[in-house]
Amino acid sequence: MISENKTMSVDTQLPRDCTFTAQDWHVLAQYWYPIALASEVTEKPIGVKLLDMKLVCYRSNDKLVIARDLCFHRGAPLSKGWVENGEIVCPYHGFRYNCEGKCTSVPAHPDAKISPKLKLIVYPAIEKYGLIWTSLASNEEQIPEFPGWDDPDYVNVLPPSFDIAGSAGRQLEGFLDVSHFAYVHTETFGDRNNTEVPQYQVKRVGNELLAEYWSTVSNYGKGQDNPAPEGFEWLREFRVFPPFAASLTVYFPNDGKLMILNCASPVSARYTRLFCPISRNFDKNVPTEDTIRFNLQVFQEDREMVEAQTPEDLPLDLHAEAHIPADRTSIAYRQLLNEIGLGRNYTA
């Protein structure tokens, strides 16, 4: 882990054209989200968006910087600029800013005193699990646990980010759903002849949810060798980190474990960027490309459903949609979102 920047300017102003209610935005801004793959962030600035806020992300002398993608002189996006001698340069008038956001140079008036208003809004930045994380309103690190990533006995795989024209809440709930395997994932691992969802329980652990689900639905993909003995029961352990992250540990035969961290980063109320680190302690010689290809196919199967759901928003009013016993995790998830302060007519 690299903790690059722990200081943050206070900025409570909603983004322009914000797609969230003010209440929901202020609640969600208190949490941490991944915004880019670590490999994508270099000394060449890139623009990203989180909760409708435009951000610029770059490295400066190996320091990671995340700031509002805005030069307050004339509103130019700094993501179109460049880094020179450790400072980001505005592409419009050449204003320069250091890693703390302080303006150090106004080329048009090299000898004049620089106004203190010429200061970037800088956000905390952490590199973890191959991802770049930030929060718009909190300096207290709140990044989900994912123990396999730092375990030398595990192989790590990081698929590319995956965009979904749907809400983060809908995507995350779909990740937790255990009754859709046989219908949505028929091309990857689902089985239309194995649809029953056995009883399971959901536990509350602090501010998180834990669900342990046993079934005979295999986690091996179609066409893959399946060494599981007949009648083998698969344990899937879900852990939910509000608002939009969850981990899944699948227990394979011979003490094998597959760990997946599903992070639905809310670009806007109805647009999500999915980041999904994967770790496993078996099949260590399987090419990374095969694992990525399989998971992208699973993501695509889920995306088609998430983008088609109505309403697009995730209803937190439990009377708004019907429920079955298999929905225990999603019911508890909706209740948790309501508890952290999101509106009942939730808009993400």
RARATA-V466019 format. One line per field, one symbol per residue. phi: phi as a letter, one per 40 degrees, with the letter a starting at -180 (. if undefined). A space follows every 10 residues. Layout:
phi=???
This chain:
phi=.bccabbacc acccccfccb cdcccccccc bbacbacdcc cbcccbcbbb fgccbbbabb fgccbbacca cccbgccccc cabafgbcbc ccbgdbbccc gccbabdcbc bcccccccbc cbbcbbbafg bbbabcaacc dbbdcacccb cccbcbbbcc cbcbcacccc cccccccbcc dcbcbccbac bccbbcbcca bbbcbgcbbb bbbbacccbc ccgccbcccd gdbccbbcbb bccbbabbbb ccdfgcbbbb bcbccccacb abbcbacbba bafcccddcc ccccccccdc ccddcccbcb cccccccccc bcbbdccdcc cccccccccc hcccccba
